[in-house]
Amino acid sequence: MNAASISRASMDAMIAQAEREFPFECCGFIIGDASTEEVRPIANIQNRKHEADPDAFPRDARTAFLMDPKEHLAVMNEIDRRKFEMRSVYHSHPDHDAYFSATDRAQACSFDPSEPDYPNTFYVVMSIRSGRFARAAAFSWDSEKKEFVETPLSIVE
């Protein structure tokens, strides 16, 4: 994958969600087909898990996200039902840079550490500083390097 593109409307929706959920990480998907692109925000249940079991979930939602499994599954079912594809997985980094962390990589390769769960999907990380959008970066899987690499991100009107 050489470049990632997102519609202005999708980017605006993602930014609004990230700013609204600050100081916690937000997360979600972009789904679509050749003519449609839609944002699907997913609830971040990291705080709930951290409060219930801080040993198993030592980080809270300021530095981690865990997608609500029921909402995640509902989006996967919608993709199948509507014959869509997973375009992008996104999340925010509150008061941190837009980079692909080791934790992000581990989550993106949750089934097999050597391959991403969604190999043809790009991942968008948004830096949110003091509650305001600062920068977004896209990352895609490089099958030769077996690693995620930053990919040019274009916003299309």
Phi and psi restraints in degrees (value plus and minus 20) as a CYANA .aco file:
   2 ASN   PHI    -110.4   -70.4
   2 ASN   PSI     -56.0   -16.0
   3 ALA   PHI    -165.2  -125.2
   3 ALA   PSI     133.8   173.8
   4 ALA   PHI    -136.5   -96.5
   4 ALA   PSI     119.3   159.3
   5 SER   PHI    -152.9  -112.9
   5 SER   PSI     124.5   164.5
   6 ILE   PHI    -154.4  -114.4
   6 ILE   PSI     123.4   163.4
   7 SER   PHI     -90.0   -50.0
   7 SER   PSI     134.4   174.4
   8 ARG   PHI     -78.5   -38.5
   8 ARG   PSI     -61.0   -21.0
   9 ALA   PHI     -82.6   -42.6
   9 ALA   PSI     -62.2   -22.2
  10 SER   PHI     -85.5   -45.5
  10 SER   PSI     -64.5   -24.5
  11 MET   PHI     -81.8   -41.8
  11 MET   PSI     -63.9   -23.9
  12 ASP   PHI     -80.7   -40.7
  12 ASP   PSI     -60.3   -20.3
  13 ALA   PHI     -85.8   -45.8
  13 ALA   PSI     -61.1   -21.1
  14 MET   PHI     -85.6   -45.6
  14 MET   PSI     -63.2   -23.2
  15 ILE   PHI     -83.1   -43.1
  15 ILE   PSI     -64.8   -24.8
  16 ALA   PHI     -79.8   -39.8
  16 ALA   PSI     -63.1   -23.1
  17 GLN   PHI     -83.0   -43.0
  17 GLN   PSI     -65.8   -25.8
  18 ALA   PHI     -83.2   -43.2
  18 ALA   PSI     -61.0   -21.0
  19 GLU   PHI     -89.9   -49.9
  19 GLU   PSI     -57.8   -17.8
  20 ARG   PHI     -87.1   -47.1
  20 ARG   PSI     -57.7   -17.7
  21 GLU   PHI    -108.2   -68.2
  21 GLU   PSI     -27.5    12.5
  22 PHE   PHI     -75.4   -35.4
  22 PHE   PSI     119.5   159.5
  23 PRO   PHI    -109.8   -69.8
  23 PRO   PSI      -3.1    36.9
  24 PHE   PHI    -121.1   -81.1
  24 PHE   PSI     136.3   176.3
  25 GLU   PHI     -90.5   -50.5
  25 GLU   PSI     121.1   161.1
  26 CYS   PHI    -126.2   -86.2
  26 CYS   PSI     146.5   186.5
  27 CYS   PHI    -176.4  -136.4
  27 CYS   PSI     142.1   182.1
  28 GLY   PHI     151.2   191.2
  28 GLY   PSI    -188.4  -148.4
  29 PHE   PHI    -151.1  -111.1
  29 PHE   PSI     135.8   175.8
  30 ILE   PHI    -134.0   -94.0
  30 ILE   PSI     107.0   147.0
  31 ILE   PHI    -143.2  -103.2
  31 ILE   PSI     141.4   181.4
  32 GLY   PHI     147.9   187.9
  32 GLY   PSI    -190.7  -150.7
  33 ASP   PHI    -156.4  -116.4
  33 ASP   PSI    -180.4  -140.4
  34 ALA   PHI     -82.4   -42.4
  34 ALA   PSI     -46.2    -6.2
  35 SER   PHI    -138.6   -98.6
  35 SER   PSI     -22.9    17.1
  36 THR   PHI    -151.5  -111.5
  36 THR   PSI     120.5   160.5
  37 GLU   PHI    -159.2  -119.2
  37 GLU   PSI     104.8   144.8
  38 GLU   PHI    -154.4  -114.4
  38 GLU   PSI     120.6   160.6
  39 VAL   PHI    -112.1   -72.1
  39 VAL   PSI     116.0   156.0
  40 ARG   PHI    -144.4  -104.4
  40 ARG   PSI      72.4   112.4
  41 PRO   PHI     -83.1   -43.1
  41 PRO   PSI     123.3   163.3
  42 ILE   PHI    -143.7  -103.7
  42 ILE   PSI     118.5   158.5
  43 ALA   PHI     -85.0   -45.0
  43 ALA   PSI     116.3   156.3
  44 ASN   PHI    -110.5   -70.5
  44 ASN   PSI      91.6   131.6
  45 ILE   PHI    -117.7   -77.7
  45 ILE   PSI      -3.8    36.2
  46 GLN   PHI     -78.7   -38.7
  46 GLN   PSI     -64.3   -24.3
  47 ASN   PHI     -80.9   -40.9
  47 ASN   PSI     -62.9   -22.9
  48 ARG   PHI     -80.2   -40.2
  48 ARG   PSI     -64.7   -24.7
  49 LYS   PHI     -87.4   -47.4
  49 LYS   PSI     -61.0   -21.0
  50 HIS   PHI     -82.3   -42.3
  50 HIS   PSI     -64.1   -24.1
  51 GLU   PHI     -85.8   -45.8
  51 GLU   PSI     -58.3   -18.3
  52 ALA   PHI     -94.4   -54.4
  52 ALA   PSI     -54.8   -14.8
  53 ASP   PHI    -171.2  -131.2
  53 ASP   PSI      58.5    98.5
  54 PRO   PHI     -84.3   -44.3
  54 PRO   PSI     -41.5    -1.5
  55 ASP   PHI     -91.3   -51.3
  55 ASP   PSI     -63.5   -23.5
  56 ALA   PHI     -97.0   -57.0
  56 ALA   PSI     -49.2    -9.2
  57 PHE   PHI    -147.2  -107.2
  57 PHE   PSI      55.9    95.9
  58 PRO   PHI     -88.8   -48.8
  58 PRO   PSI     -41.6    -1.6
  59 ARG   PHI    -118.6   -78.6
  59 ARG   PSI     125.8   165.8
  60 ASP   PHI    -117.9   -77.9
  60 ASP   PSI    -194.5  -154.5
  61 ALA   PHI     -94.2   -54.2
  61 ALA   PSI     -21.6    18.4
  62 ARG   PHI     -94.0   -54.0
  62 ARG   PSI     -43.4    -3.4
  63 THR   PHI    -152.4  -112.4
  63 THR   PSI      -7.9    32.1
  64 ALA   PHI    -177.8  -137.8
  64 ALA   PSI     138.9   178.9
  65 PHE   PHI    -156.6  -116.6
  65 PHE   PSI     128.9   168.9
  66 LEU   PHI    -158.1  -118.1
  66 LEU   PSI      96.2   136.2
  67 MET   PHI     -88.5   -48.5
  67 MET   PSI     118.4   158.4
  68 ASP   PHI     -79.0   -39.0
  68 ASP   PSI     100.4   140.4
  69 PRO   PHI     -82.5   -42.5
  69 PRO   PSI     -53.5   -13.5
  70 LYS   PHI     -88.3   -48.3
  70 LYS   PSI     -61.6   -21.6
  71 GLU   PHI     -87.5   -47.5
  71 GLU   PSI     -60.0   -20.0
  72 HIS   PHI     -78.9   -38.9
  72 HIS   PSI     -69.2   -29.2
  73 LEU   PHI     -82.3   -42.3
  73 LEU   PSI     -58.9   -18.9
  74 ALA   PHI     -80.6   -40.6
  74 ALA   PSI     -59.0   -19.0
  75 VAL   PHI     -88.4   -48.4
  75 VAL   PSI     -61.2   -21.2
  76 MET   PHI     -81.1   -41.1
  76 MET   PSI     -61.3   -21.3
  77 ASN   PHI     -85.5   -45.5
  77 ASN   PSI     -59.1   -19.1
  78 GLU   PHI     -83.1   -43.1
  78 GLU   PSI     -61.7   -21.7
  79 ILE   PHI     -78.3   -38.3
  79 ILE   PSI     -66.8   -26.8
  80 ASP   PHI     -83.1   -43.1
  80 ASP   PSI     -67.3   -27.3
  81 ARG   PHI     -83.4   -43.4
  81 ARG   PSI     -61.2   -21.2
  82 ARG   PHI    -112.6   -72.6
  82 ARG   PSI     -19.1    20.9
  83 LYS   PHI      40.3    80.3
  83 LYS   PSI      20.1    60.1
  84 PHE   PHI    -113.2   -73.2
  84 PHE   PSI     159.0   199.0
  85 GLU   PHI    -148.0  -108.0
  85 GLU   PSI     138.1   178.1
  86 MET   PHI     -98.9   -58.9
  86 MET   PSI      95.3   135.3
  87 ARG   PHI    -107.6   -67.6
  87 ARG   PSI     -66.4   -26.4
  88 SER   PHI    -173.2  -133.2
  88 SER   PSI     129.9   169.9
  89 VAL   PHI    -130.8   -90.8
  89 VAL   PSI     114.6   154.6
  90 TYR   PHI    -153.7  -113.7
  90 TYR   PSI     136.1   176.1
  91 HIS   PHI    -179.4  -139.4
  91 HIS   PSI     149.2   189.2
  92 SER   PHI    -133.4   -93.4
  92 SER   PSI     136.9   176.9
  93 HIS   PHI    -138.0   -98.0
  93 HIS   PSI      77.4   117.4
  94 PRO   PHI     -86.5   -46.5
  94 PRO   PSI     105.6   145.6
  95 ASP   PHI      36.1    76.1
  95 ASP   PSI      10.2    50.2
  96 HIS   PHI    -159.4  -119.4
  96 HIS   PSI     146.4   186.4
  97 ASP   PHI     -91.7   -51.7
  97 ASP   PSI     146.0   186.0
  98 ALA   PHI    -109.2   -69.2
  98 ALA   PSI      69.4   109.4
  99 TYR   PHI    -156.5  -116.5
  99 TYR   PSI     143.8   183.8
 100 PHE   PHI    -118.8   -78.8
 100 PHE   PSI      84.5   124.5
 101 SER   PHI     -99.1   -59.1
 101 SER   PSI     149.6   189.6
 102 ALA   PHI     -81.3   -41.3
 102 ALA   PSI     -56.7   -16.7
 103 THR   PHI     -86.2   -46.2
 103 THR   PSI     -61.6   -21.6
 104 ASP   PHI     -79.2   -39.2
 104 ASP   PSI     -62.7   -22.7
 105 ARG   PHI     -84.8   -44.8
 105 ARG   PSI     -64.2   -24.2
 106 ALA   PHI     -80.8   -40.8
 106 ALA   PSI     -61.3   -21.3
 107 GLN   PHI     -88.5   -48.5
 107 GLN   PSI     -57.1   -17.1
 108 ALA   PHI     -90.8   -50.8
 108 ALA   PSI     -40.9    -0.9
 109 CYS   PHI    -138.5   -98.5
 109 CYS   PSI      28.3    68.3
 110 SER   PHI     -90.8   -50.8
 110 SER   PSI     -48.2    -8.2
 111 PHE   PHI    -105.7   -65.7
 111 PHE   PSI     -57.1   -17.1
 112 ASP   PHI    -164.2  -124.2
 112 ASP   PSI      94.9   134.9
 113 PRO   PHI     -80.5   -40.5
 113 PRO   PSI     -35.3     4.7
 114 SER   PHI    -118.8   -78.8
 114 SER   PSI     -21.6    18.4
 115 GLU   PHI    -164.0  -124.0
 115 GLU   PSI     122.0   162.0
 116 PRO   PHI     -93.9   -53.9
 116 PRO   PSI     131.3   171.3
 117 ASP   PHI     -81.7   -41.7
 117 ASP   PSI     -57.0   -17.0
 118 TYR   PHI    -143.9  -103.9
 118 TYR   PSI      62.7   102.7
 119 PRO   PHI     -84.6   -44.6
 119 PRO   PSI     -46.0    -6.0
 120 ASN   PHI    -120.8   -80.8
 120 ASN   PSI      -1.4    38.6
 121 THR   PHI    -128.5   -88.5
 121 THR   PSI     123.7   163.7
 122 PHE   PHI    -121.2   -81.2
 122 PHE   PSI     134.6   174.6
 123 TYR   PHI    -131.5   -91.5
 123 TYR   PSI     113.3   153.3
 124 VAL   PHI    -133.9   -93.9
 124 VAL   PSI     110.1   150.1
 125 VAL   PHI    -137.2   -97.2
 125 VAL   PSI     108.5   148.5
 126 MET   PHI    -129.2   -89.2
 126 MET   PSI     109.9   149.9
 127 SER   PHI    -107.1   -67.1
 127 SER   PSI     104.2   144.2
 128 ILE   PHI    -138.5   -98.5
 128 ILE   PSI      93.1   133.1
 129 ARG   PHI    -128.7   -88.7
 129 ARG   PSI     103.5   143.5
 130 SER   PHI      31.0    71.0
 130 SER   PSI      17.7    57.7
 131 GLY   PHI      63.9   103.9
 131 GLY   PSI     -16.5    23.5
 132 ARG   PHI    -142.8  -102.8
 132 ARG   PSI     121.9   161.9
 133 PHE   PHI     -79.0   -39.0
 133 PHE   PSI     111.2   151.2
 134 ALA   PHI    -131.3   -91.3
 134 ALA   PSI     -67.0   -27.0
 135 ARG   PHI    -186.2  -146.2
 135 ARG   PSI     131.6   171.6
 136 ALA   PHI    -143.5  -103.5
 136 ALA   PSI     125.8   165.8
 137 ALA   PHI    -155.2  -115.2
 137 ALA   PSI     126.4   166.4
 138 ALA   PHI    -131.2   -91.2
 138 ALA   PSI     127.6   167.6
 139 PHE   PHI    -155.6  -115.6
 139 PHE   PSI     117.2   157.2
 140 SER   PHI    -151.4  -111.4
 140 SER   PSI     142.4   182.4
 141 TRP   PHI     -99.9   -59.9
 141 TRP   PSI     107.7   147.7
 142 ASP   PHI    -120.4   -80.4
 142 ASP   PSI      86.6   126.6
 143 SER   PHI     -87.6   -47.6
 143 SER   PSI     -44.3    -4.3
 144 GLU   PHI     -96.6   -56.6
 144 GLU   PSI     -64.8   -24.8
 145 LYS   PHI     -98.9   -58.9
 145 LYS   PSI     -36.4     3.6
 146 LYS   PHI      36.1    76.1
 146 LYS   PSI      26.5    66.5
 147 GLU   PHI    -173.5  -133.5
 147 GLU   PSI     138.2   178.2
 148 PHE   PHI    -103.7   -63.7
 148 PHE   PSI     116.8   156.8
 149 VAL   PHI    -147.1  -107.1
 149 VAL   PSI     128.2   168.2
 150 GLU   PHI     -86.1   -46.1
 150 GLU   PSI     116.7   156.7
 151 THR   PHI    -143.4  -103.4
 151 THR   PSI     119.7   159.7
 152 PRO   PHI     -74.9   -34.9
 152 PRO   PSI     116.9   156.9
 153 LEU   PHI    -137.0   -97.0
 153 LEU   PSI     103.0   143.0
 154 SER   PHI    -135.1   -95.1
 154 SER   PSI     123.1   163.1
 155 ILE   PHI    -126.3   -86.3
 155 ILE   PSI     100.0   140.0
 156 VAL   PHI    -127.3   -87.3
 156 VAL   PSI     120.8   160.8
